[in-house]
Amino acid sequence: MTRTNPDSCPGVLRLHQAADGPLARIRLPGGRLEPGQLQVLAEAAAELGDGNIELTSRGNVQLRQVRDAAALSERLASAGLLPSDTHERVRNIVASPLSGRIGGWADIHALVPALDTGLRAAPRLAELPGRVLFTLDDGRGDISGLGGDIGVHATDADEFALVLAGGDSGIRVSAADAVQVMLAAAHAFLDLGSGQWRLHEVDDGVRRVIDILGLSRGPDRLEFGAAHDIPIGWLDQDNGLVSLGAAVRLGSLPARIAEFIAAIERPIFITPWRSLVITDLAEWPAEQVVRVLAPMGLIFDANSPWLQVSACAGQPGCAKALTDVRADATAAVESGRVLPPTNQSAAESNSSGVDDLGATIEVHSADEVTVAGRQHWSGCDRRCGRPRGPVTDIVATENGYRIG
Protein backbone atom coordinates (compact mmCIF):
# COMPACT_ATOMS: atom_id res chain seq x y z
CA MET A 1 0.00 0.00 0.00
CA THR A 2 1.30 3.43 -0.94
CA ARG A 3 0.46 6.13 1.58
CA THR A 4 -1.35 9.16 0.21
CA ASN A 5 -0.79 11.50 3.17
CA PRO A 6 2.41 12.74 4.81
CA ASP A 7 3.08 11.34 8.25
CA SER A 8 1.56 13.24 11.13
CA CYS A 9 4.39 12.91 13.66
CA PRO A 10 4.44 16.00 15.85
CA GLY A 11 7.42 18.18 16.55
CA VAL A 12 7.97 21.52 18.23
CA LEU A 13 6.90 23.62 15.27
CA ARG A 14 4.01 21.31 14.35
CA LEU A 15 2.08 20.28 17.43
CA HIS A 16 -0.32 17.37 17.70
CA GLN A 17 -3.80 18.33 18.80
CA ALA A 18 -4.37 15.65 21.43
CA ALA A 19 -7.66 15.32 23.26
CA ASP A 20 -6.19 17.06 26.33
CA GLY A 21 -4.51 19.84 24.35
CA PRO A 22 -1.51 20.52 22.06
CA LEU A 23 1.41 18.06 22.33
CA ALA A 24 5.01 18.87 21.39
CA ARG A 25 7.69 16.24 20.69
CA ILE A 26 11.32 17.25 21.12
CA ARG A 27 13.97 15.17 19.36
CA LEU A 28 17.07 14.24 21.37
CA PRO A 29 19.62 12.58 19.06
CA GLY A 30 21.17 9.70 20.97
CA GLY A 31 18.93 10.58 23.91
CA ARG A 32 21.55 12.95 25.32
CA LEU A 33 20.63 15.92 27.47
CA GLU A 34 22.95 18.39 29.12
CA PRO A 35 21.89 19.46 32.63
CA GLY A 36 20.98 22.97 31.47
CA GLN A 37 18.81 21.55 28.71
CA LEU A 38 16.93 19.35 31.17
CA GLN A 39 16.38 22.40 33.37
CA VAL A 40 14.86 24.26 30.41
CA LEU A 41 12.57 21.31 29.69
CA ALA A 42 11.51 21.13 33.32
CA GLU A 43 10.67 24.83 33.42
CA ALA A 44 8.78 24.58 30.12
CA ALA A 45 6.79 21.59 31.37
CA ALA A 46 5.84 23.42 34.56
CA GLU A 47 5.12 26.83 33.05
CA LEU A 48 3.81 25.98 29.56
CA GLY A 49 2.59 22.36 29.85
CA ASP A 50 0.94 19.93 32.25
CA GLY A 51 3.93 19.72 34.60
CA ASN A 52 5.45 16.49 33.25
CA ILE A 53 8.07 15.45 30.71
CA GLU A 54 7.02 12.32 28.83
CA LEU A 55 9.77 9.94 27.74
CA THR A 56 9.14 8.19 24.42
CA SER A 57 10.16 4.81 23.00
CA ARG A 58 12.65 6.56 20.70
CA GLY A 59 14.56 8.32 23.46
CA ASN A 60 12.80 11.62 22.77
CA VAL A 61 10.57 13.66 25.09
CA GLN A 62 7.09 15.16 24.86
CA LEU A 63 5.26 17.99 26.57
CA ARG A 64 1.47 17.86 26.84
CA GLN A 65 -1.11 20.64 27.07
CA VAL A 66 1.26 23.22 25.59
CA ARG A 67 -0.25 26.66 26.21
CA ASP A 68 2.17 28.85 24.22
CA ALA A 69 3.84 27.18 21.23
CA ALA A 70 5.87 30.27 20.29
CA ALA A 71 7.30 30.62 23.79
CA LEU A 72 8.15 26.93 23.86
CA SER A 73 10.02 27.00 20.56
CA GLU A 74 11.94 30.09 21.68
CA ARG A 75 13.02 28.43 24.91
CA LEU A 76 14.06 25.21 23.21
CA ALA A 77 16.00 27.02 20.49
CA SER A 78 17.94 29.01 23.09
CA ALA A 79 18.89 25.73 24.81
CA GLY A 80 20.10 24.08 21.60
CA LEU A 81 17.13 21.71 21.50
CA LEU A 82 15.75 23.11 18.24
CA PRO A 83 18.79 23.55 15.96
CA SER A 84 16.78 23.33 12.73
CA ASP A 85 13.35 24.57 11.70
CA THR A 86 13.35 22.41 8.57
CA HIS A 87 14.76 19.13 9.88
CA GLU A 88 13.43 18.99 13.44
CA ARG A 89 11.13 15.99 12.92
CA VAL A 90 13.68 13.80 11.10
CA ARG A 91 16.33 13.83 13.87
CA ASN A 92 15.22 10.42 15.19
CA ILE A 93 18.48 8.84 16.34
CA VAL A 94 18.70 6.22 19.10
CA ALA A 95 22.02 4.94 20.41
CA SER A 96 23.27 2.49 23.04
CA PRO A 97 23.03 4.67 26.16
CA LEU A 98 25.94 3.02 28.02
CA SER A 99 28.29 3.13 25.03
CA GLY A 100 31.78 4.44 25.80
CA ARG A 101 31.20 4.04 29.53
CA ILE A 102 30.30 0.40 30.10
CA GLY A 103 31.13 -2.42 27.66
CA GLY A 104 30.34 -2.51 23.96
CA TRP A 105 32.66 -2.92 21.00
CA ALA A 106 32.88 0.76 20.11
CA ASP A 107 31.90 4.15 21.48
CA ILE A 108 29.12 5.10 19.11
CA HIS A 109 28.25 8.39 20.83
CA ALA A 110 30.78 10.20 18.63
CA LEU A 111 28.72 9.14 15.61
CA VAL A 112 25.53 10.75 16.94
CA PRO A 113 26.43 14.44 16.43
CA ALA A 114 28.09 13.60 13.11
CA LEU A 115 24.91 11.89 11.86
CA ASP A 116 22.70 14.67 13.19
CA THR A 117 24.87 17.32 11.53
CA GLY A 118 24.83 15.40 8.26
CA LEU A 119 21.04 15.11 8.32
CA ARG A 120 20.59 18.84 8.92
CA ALA A 121 23.18 19.76 6.28
CA ALA A 122 21.26 18.02 3.47
CA PRO A 123 18.16 20.06 2.49
CA ARG A 124 16.62 17.07 0.73
CA LEU A 125 16.66 14.93 3.88
CA ALA A 126 14.10 17.25 5.45
CA GLU A 127 11.67 15.31 3.21
CA LEU A 128 12.19 12.09 5.22
CA PRO A 129 9.04 10.92 6.98
CA GLY A 130 9.04 11.72 10.68
CA ARG A 131 8.70 7.97 11.38
CA VAL A 132 12.14 7.08 9.95
CA LEU A 133 14.42 5.86 12.74
CA PHE A 134 18.23 5.76 12.77
CA THR A 135 19.86 3.25 15.14
CA LEU A 136 23.42 3.14 16.48
CA ASP A 137 24.31 -0.03 18.42
CA ASP A 138 27.75 -0.46 20.00
CA GLY A 139 27.53 -4.23 19.56
CA ARG A 140 25.76 -5.16 22.79
CA GLY A 141 22.47 -5.62 20.90
CA ASP A 142 20.27 -3.24 22.85
CA ILE A 143 19.36 -0.92 19.97
CA SER A 144 19.45 -2.90 16.72
CA GLY A 145 16.47 -4.98 17.87
CA LEU A 146 14.24 -1.90 18.02
CA GLY A 147 13.35 -2.24 14.35
CA GLY A 148 14.91 0.94 12.99
CA ASP A 149 15.07 1.87 9.33
CA ILE A 150 18.75 2.73 8.88
CA GLY A 151 21.56 2.06 11.33
CA VAL A 152 24.88 0.50 12.19
CA HIS A 153 25.83 -2.27 14.62
CA ALA A 154 29.43 -2.59 15.83
CA THR A 155 31.08 -5.91 15.08
CA ASP A 156 34.45 -4.80 16.47
CA ALA A 157 36.16 -1.53 17.38
CA ASP A 158 36.35 -0.29 13.78
CA GLU A 159 33.78 -2.30 11.82
CA PHE A 160 30.03 -1.93 11.65
CA ALA A 161 27.24 -3.92 10.07
CA LEU A 162 24.84 -1.76 8.07
CA VAL A 163 21.34 -2.33 9.43
CA LEU A 164 18.39 -1.79 7.07
CA ALA A 165 14.73 -2.25 8.04
CA GLY A 166 15.83 -3.74 11.36
CA GLY A 167 18.01 -6.47 9.84
CA ASP A 168 21.66 -7.04 9.00
CA SER A 169 22.13 -6.10 5.35
CA GLY A 170 25.37 -8.07 5.07
CA ILE A 171 27.27 -4.86 4.30
CA ARG A 172 30.24 -4.00 6.51
CA VAL A 173 31.64 -0.48 6.81
CA SER A 174 34.43 1.18 8.78
CA ALA A 175 33.80 3.60 11.63
CA ALA A 176 35.11 6.40 9.41
CA ASP A 177 32.54 5.62 6.70
CA ALA A 178 29.55 4.74 8.90
CA VAL A 179 27.86 8.15 8.96
CA GLN A 180 28.23 8.78 5.24
CA VAL A 181 26.83 5.35 4.41
CA MET A 182 23.80 5.94 6.65
CA LEU A 183 23.19 9.31 5.02
CA ALA A 184 23.51 7.74 1.58
CA ALA A 185 20.95 5.12 2.61
CA ALA A 186 18.58 7.90 3.70
CA HIS A 187 18.90 9.51 0.26
CA ALA A 188 18.32 6.10 -1.32
CA PHE A 189 15.11 5.70 0.69
CA LEU A 190 13.88 8.96 -0.80
CA ASP A 191 15.02 7.86 -4.27
CA LEU A 192 12.58 4.96 -4.06
CA GLY A 193 9.71 7.45 -4.03
CA SER A 194 7.47 4.83 -2.47
CA GLY A 195 5.29 7.13 -0.41
CA GLN A 196 5.80 4.80 2.56
CA TRP A 197 6.82 6.05 5.99
CA ARG A 198 9.13 3.14 6.92
CA LEU A 199 11.66 1.14 4.91
CA HIS A 200 10.16 -2.23 5.89
CA GLU A 201 6.88 -1.12 4.26
CA VAL A 202 8.54 -0.70 0.84
CA ASP A 203 8.29 -3.67 -1.51
CA ASP A 204 11.78 -5.20 -1.74
CA GLY A 205 13.02 -2.00 -0.10
CA VAL A 206 16.22 -3.33 1.42
CA ARG A 207 17.51 -4.83 -1.82
CA ARG A 208 16.61 -1.69 -3.74
CA VAL A 209 18.44 0.55 -1.28
CA ILE A 210 21.50 -1.72 -1.44
CA ASP A 211 21.45 -1.54 -5.24
CA ILE A 212 21.45 2.26 -5.08
CA LEU A 213 24.32 2.25 -2.59
CA GLY A 214 26.35 -0.04 -4.84
CA LEU A 215 28.01 -1.79 -1.89
CA SER A 216 28.79 -5.48 -1.79
CA ARG A 217 27.26 -7.83 0.77
CA GLY A 218 29.18 -10.45 2.67
CA PRO A 219 27.84 -13.90 3.64
CA ASP A 220 27.52 -13.26 7.40
CA ARG A 221 24.31 -12.04 9.01
CA LEU A 222 23.74 -11.00 12.61
CA GLU A 223 20.41 -11.75 14.27
CA PHE A 224 18.82 -9.01 16.32
CA GLY A 225 16.20 -9.63 18.98
CA ALA A 226 14.18 -7.25 21.10
CA ALA A 227 16.05 -6.62 24.35
CA HIS A 228 14.45 -5.76 27.67
CA ASP A 229 17.66 -5.54 29.69
CA ILE A 230 16.99 -1.98 30.83
CA PRO A 231 20.03 -0.37 32.52
CA ILE A 232 18.67 0.22 36.02
CA GLY A 233 20.44 0.88 39.31
CA TRP A 234 24.11 1.22 40.15
CA LEU A 235 26.23 0.82 36.98
CA ASP A 236 30.03 0.78 37.34
CA GLN A 237 31.69 2.56 34.43
CA ASP A 238 34.89 1.27 32.88
CA ASN A 239 36.74 4.41 34.04
CA GLY A 240 35.91 3.95 37.74
CA LEU A 241 33.01 6.40 37.84
CA VAL A 242 29.36 5.44 38.23
CA SER A 243 26.22 5.73 36.12
CA LEU A 244 22.77 5.48 37.67
CA GLY A 245 19.94 4.00 35.65
CA ALA A 246 16.49 5.07 36.74
CA ALA A 247 13.07 3.94 35.59
CA VAL A 248 10.26 6.49 35.35
CA ARG A 249 6.72 5.39 36.17
CA LEU A 250 4.88 4.96 32.85
CA GLY A 251 7.49 7.23 31.28
CA SER A 252 6.10 10.41 32.87
CA LEU A 253 8.79 12.47 34.63
CA PRO A 254 7.46 15.25 36.89
CA ALA A 255 9.13 18.60 36.26
CA ARG A 256 10.17 18.91 39.90
CA ILE A 257 12.13 15.65 39.79
CA ALA A 258 13.68 16.72 36.47
CA GLU A 259 14.96 19.87 38.18
CA PHE A 260 16.66 17.78 40.86
CA ILE A 261 18.28 15.62 38.15
CA ALA A 262 19.49 18.72 36.30
CA ALA A 263 21.04 20.04 39.54
CA ILE A 264 23.36 17.00 39.65
CA GLU A 265 25.17 18.61 36.68
CA ARG A 266 26.09 15.44 34.87
CA PRO A 267 25.17 14.28 31.34
CA ILE A 268 21.82 12.49 31.11
CA PHE A 269 20.67 9.96 28.53
CA ILE A 270 16.99 9.30 27.85
CA THR A 271 16.66 5.66 26.81
CA PRO A 272 14.22 4.00 24.36
CA TRP A 273 12.78 2.12 27.35
CA ARG A 274 11.35 5.31 28.89
CA SER A 275 14.05 5.41 31.52
CA LEU A 276 17.11 7.59 32.00
CA VAL A 277 20.81 7.24 32.84
CA ILE A 278 22.72 9.80 34.90
CA THR A 279 26.40 9.41 34.03
CA ASP A 280 29.93 10.17 35.24
CA LEU A 281 29.32 10.28 39.01
CA ALA A 282 31.80 9.62 41.78
CA GLU A 283 30.61 7.00 44.30
CA TRP A 284 29.67 9.32 47.18
CA PRO A 285 27.57 11.71 45.04
CA ALA A 286 25.94 8.69 43.39
CA GLU A 287 24.86 7.40 46.80
CA GLN A 288 23.34 10.78 47.66
CA VAL A 289 21.46 10.90 44.35
CA VAL A 290 19.78 7.57 45.10
CA ARG A 291 18.94 8.62 48.66
CA VAL A 292 17.28 11.82 47.47
CA LEU A 293 15.59 10.73 44.24
CA ALA A 294 14.35 7.24 45.13
CA PRO A 295 11.88 8.58 47.74
CA MET A 296 10.72 11.14 45.17
CA GLY A 297 9.67 8.39 42.76
CA LEU A 298 12.64 7.50 40.54
CA ILE A 299 13.10 3.71 40.43
CA PHE A 300 16.60 2.30 40.90
CA ASP A 301 15.43 -1.27 41.61
CA ALA A 302 15.79 -3.56 38.59
CA ASN A 303 13.15 -5.89 40.08
CA SER A 304 10.47 -3.24 40.42
CA PRO A 305 7.12 -4.19 38.86
CA TRP A 306 7.06 -0.76 37.22
CA LEU A 307 9.68 -2.05 34.78
CA GLN A 308 7.17 -4.62 33.51
CA VAL A 309 4.42 -2.13 32.68
CA SER A 310 3.92 0.31 29.82
CA ALA A 311 0.80 2.10 28.64
CA CYS A 312 -0.52 4.33 25.89
CA ALA A 313 -1.76 7.84 26.67
CA GLY A 314 -5.34 6.69 27.32
CA GLN A 315 -8.00 9.08 28.50
CA PRO A 316 -8.04 12.05 28.78
CA GLY A 317 -5.09 12.49 26.42
CA CYS A 318 -6.43 10.41 23.53
CA ALA A 319 -9.89 10.78 22.04
CA LYS A 320 -9.84 7.17 20.77
CA ALA A 321 -9.13 5.67 24.20
CA LEU A 322 -12.02 3.98 25.96
CA THR A 323 -10.71 4.53 29.49
CA ASP A 324 -7.90 5.93 31.63
CA VAL A 325 -5.52 3.03 31.17
CA ARG A 326 -2.65 4.76 32.94
CA ALA A 327 -4.68 5.04 36.13
CA ASP A 328 -5.73 1.40 35.83
CA ALA A 329 -2.14 0.25 35.20
CA THR A 330 -0.94 2.29 38.19
CA ALA A 331 -3.59 0.69 40.39
CA ALA A 332 -2.49 -2.77 39.19
CA VAL A 333 1.11 -2.09 40.20
CA GLU A 334 0.27 -0.50 43.54
CA SER A 335 -2.14 -3.29 44.49
CA GLY A 336 0.35 -6.07 43.69
CA ARG A 337 -1.47 -7.38 40.61
CA VAL A 338 1.60 -7.03 38.38
CA LEU A 339 3.39 -10.30 39.09
CA PRO A 340 7.06 -11.15 38.49
CA PRO A 341 7.94 -12.80 35.18
CA THR A 342 7.50 -16.55 35.22
CA ASN A 343 8.82 -19.39 33.10
CA GLN A 344 5.62 -21.32 33.62
CA SER A 345 3.49 -21.98 30.60
CA ALA A 346 0.21 -20.15 30.26
CA ALA A 347 -1.56 -23.45 30.88
CA GLU A 348 0.16 -23.74 34.28
CA SER A 349 -0.45 -20.12 35.26
CA ASN A 350 -3.58 -18.31 34.14
CA SER A 351 -2.20 -15.06 35.58
CA SER A 352 -0.95 -14.25 32.09
CA GLY A 353 -4.52 -14.21 30.84
CA VAL A 354 -3.71 -16.61 28.00
CA ASP A 355 -4.48 -20.30 27.91
CA ASP A 356 -2.40 -23.02 26.30
CA LEU A 357 -4.17 -22.54 22.99
CA GLY A 358 -3.21 -18.89 22.80
CA ALA A 359 -6.76 -17.64 23.42
CA THR A 360 -7.54 -14.43 25.25
CA ILE A 361 -9.81 -13.73 28.18
CA GLU A 362 -12.19 -10.87 28.88
CA VAL A 363 -12.65 -9.19 32.25
CA HIS A 364 -15.31 -6.66 33.17
CA SER A 365 -13.31 -4.59 35.64
CA ALA A 366 -9.75 -3.29 35.75
CA ASP A 367 -9.56 -4.70 39.29
CA GLU A 368 -9.75 -8.20 37.81
CA VAL A 369 -6.59 -7.78 35.73
CA THR A 370 -3.67 -9.76 37.18
CA VAL A 371 -0.80 -10.39 34.77
CA ALA A 372 2.73 -11.75 35.14
CA GLY A 373 5.71 -10.21 33.37
CA ARG A 374 5.85 -7.61 30.63
CA GLN A 375 2.50 -6.06 29.79
CA HIS A 376 1.20 -3.15 27.77
CA TRP A 377 -2.08 -1.40 28.62
CA SER A 378 -3.90 0.08 25.63
CA GLY A 379 -6.97 2.28 25.49
CA CYS A 380 -8.06 0.81 22.15
CA ASP A 381 -7.12 -1.81 19.58
CA ARG A 382 -4.47 0.42 18.01
CA ARG A 383 -2.13 -0.48 20.93
CA CYS A 384 -0.03 2.67 20.52
CA GLY A 385 3.36 2.57 22.22
CA ARG A 386 3.48 -1.21 22.46
CA PRO A 387 7.09 -2.33 23.06
CA ARG A 388 8.78 -4.85 20.81
CA GLY A 389 9.28 -8.43 21.91
CA PRO A 390 7.11 -10.75 24.02
CA VAL A 391 4.49 -8.77 25.90
CA THR A 392 0.97 -9.41 27.17
CA ASP A 393 -1.59 -7.01 25.71
CA ILE A 394 -4.20 -5.57 28.05
CA VAL A 395 -6.63 -3.78 25.74
CA ALA A 396 -9.62 -1.71 26.83
CA THR A 397 -12.97 -2.72 25.34
CA GLU A 398 -16.50 -1.43 25.70
CA ASN A 399 -17.06 -4.00 28.46
CA GLY A 400 -13.77 -3.96 30.34
CA TYR A 401 -10.41 -5.37 29.24
CA ARG A 402 -9.22 -8.08 26.86
CA ILE A 403 -6.05 -9.84 27.99
CA GLY A 404 -3.89 -11.83 25.63
Secondary structure, DSSP 8 states (H G I E B T S, - for coil): ----S------SSS-EEETTEEEEEE--GGGEE-HHHHHHHHHHHHHHSSSEEEE-TTS-EEE-S-S-HHHHHHHHHHTTS---SSSGGG--EEE-TTTTTSS-SS-GGGHHHHHHHHHHH-GGGGGS-TT--EEEE-SSSSSGGG--SEEEEEEETTEEEEEETTEEEEEEEETTTHHHHHHHHHHHHHHH----SSGGGSTTHHHHHHHHHT----S-------------EEEE-TTS-EEEEEE-GGGEEEHHHHHHHHHT-S-EEE-TTSEEEEEEE-HHHHHHHHHHHTTTT-B--TT-GGGGEEE---TTT-TT-SS-HHHHHHHHHHTT-EE----S-TTT-GGGS--TT---EEESSGGG--EES-EEEESSTT-TT--SSS-EEEEEETTEEEE-
